[in-house]
Amino acid sequence: MPDDRKALRQQIRRQRRSLSATEQKQHAKQLCLNLKQQLWFRRARKIALYLPNDGEISPNRLFAYAGN
């Protein structure tokens, strides 16, 4: 079982890394739009964000939105 999870993580990491900068920005924009539509997100009093690493989607748009 642990080998399956490790293989899955490696596959997802490869897929993230294969995205162009433009594609990464598009995905970050879409994530922000999707979350802004969620009532639970809009009502949240505290939100934890992360620093993107290894091709992860950047939460910068969410950070800017949550700061307003």
C-alpha positions, 0 to 999 in steps of 0.5 A: 500500500505505501508503494502505491501512494508513493507512486501516485505522489510521483505521478502527480508531481510529474504532471504538475511539473509538466504544466507550463507557467501559463497553464499553472496561472490558469489553474490558480485563477480557476481555483480562486474563482471556484473557492470564491463561489463556495459559501463555506469559503466566503464565511470562513473567519480563518484561512491557512495558505501555503507557499507553493513548492514543486509545481503546486498551484500558487495560492497568491490570488486567494491570499489577495482575495482573503486579505480584502 
